[in-house]
């Protein structure tokens, strides 16, 4: 029995499930921002991706904080700090594709190619985060196959959108 199987035998905790969700969300935000704004110069593209992801992160933390059922028993700042900590994968997953694109461009790769690879990175990250998350959540058999197909379809949609927008 490997570590993933041992881990999946225990129930996936609420915070772990939220982290998986936040990581998936961050990858989608990064891919859509990169795909939709690839024609911008590198500096403006970077500022837009960073600002977009920080706004999404802040909105997520705010929405989850004011909607938290523990709000009556705890102070808002404690609840917000917990949600910010749990949602942190949204930020790391969102910035990895941007960093890949920026590093490639710094190494001499054409801007369009670098942003394409950034979108592919985000799509791959979505698969890498979502599939183990689904497995840890207890999905097996046809349900895991179905979620895998859904993730592949979402990933393909990102790639098609990027190709369509840049041509």
N, C-alpha and C positions, 0 to 999 in steps of 0.2 A: 504494500500500500504506500503510495507516494504522499508527499505533503499536501497536495491539492485534495486528494481523496480523504485524508485525515481531517483536513480543514472543513471540507464540505459535509462531513458527518455531523459536525456541530452546526447549529443554526447560524446563518449569517446574521450578525448583529445589525441593529438599526443604523448605527453609525457607519459600519462597513458598507452596507447597502447604499447609504447616502453618498459615500465616497466614490463608489463605482458609478453611481448615477451622475455625480458631479464631473468625474473624469470623462464620461461619455459626452456630457453636455459641453464641456470645454473643448473637446476635439471637434465637435460639430460647429461651435461658434468660430473656432480658428479657421476651419476649412471654408466655411461660408464667407467669412470676412476676407480671407486670402483670395478666394475664387472671384468674389465680386468686385475686388478693387485692385487686381493685378496690374492694371494700366497706370496706376499711380507711381510716381517716383519713389524710390526706396525709403527715403526719410518720411514722406507723407504716409506711405503704406504702413510703416512701422508705427507711427503715431496713431493712425486709425485703428490698427489691430490692437495695440495696447489699450487705447481708450475704450474701444468696444468691449474688450474682455473685462476690463475693470468695472465698466458700467453694468455688464451682465452679472458679474460676481457680486457687486454691491446690491443690485436689485434682488438677486437670489437670496442673499443674506437678510436683507430687509424683509422680503416677503415671507421667508420661513420664520423669521424672528417674531413678527407681529401676528403670524398665524399659529405660533407654537401653543399647544394646549397648556404648557407649564407657565405661561405668562402671568397667570394670577398668583402663582406661588413663588416665582423668582423675579429678580430684577431684569429689566430688558437688556441691560448691558451684558449680563452674564449669558443670557440666552443668545444674544447676537454674537458674542465671542465664541460660544460653542458652535453655532452655525458657520461662522467664518472658518473655524478650524476644520470642521467636517467638510466644508465645501472647497478647501484648499486645492484638491486635485483639479478643480475646474481651471484654476490659474495655471498650474504646471502643465496640464494637458493642452491648454490653449496657447501657451507660449512656445512649446517645443517646436511645432511646425514653423512658426515665425523665425525662431532661431536657426532652424535648418535652412530656411530660405535665405536668411541674411548671411550665414556662413558660406553657403554655396556661392552667393553673389560676390562676397569678398574674395573668394577663391577664383573668380573669373567666369563663373557660369552666367549665361545670359539671364536677365531679369525674369523674362517669361518662363524659362525653364526652371529657374530657382523657385518661383512661386508655384509652378506645377508640382515640383517635388515636395514643396511645403504642403500642398493639398493632399498629395499621396501619403505623406507622413501622417497627417491628421486622420486620413481614412484608415491607415494601418493601425494607428493608435486607438481608434474607435474599436477595431476588431480585437486588439490586444487587451483592452480594458473590459469590453463588454462580454466576451466569451467566457473568460475565467469567472467574471462576476455572475453570469447566468449559471455556470456550473456550481459555484459556491452557494448560490441561492437554492440549489437543489434540482435544477432542471436537468433532465436526462432523456434519453431516447428521442422520440419524435418531437418533443417540446424543445430540446436543445437543437435539433436539426432545424426546426422552424425559426427559432431565434437566430441561428446562424445564417439562414437564408435572409432574414430580415436585415441583419447587420450587413451582409454582403450587398443587398439591394440598396441600403442607405449609402454605403460606401460607393457603389457604382453611380448612384445619383449625384454624389459630390463630384466624382470624376467627370461624368457627362456634363454637368453644369459648368465645370471649369473649362472643359474643351469647347463647349458651345459659346461661352462668354468671351473666350479669347480668339475666336475665329470668325 
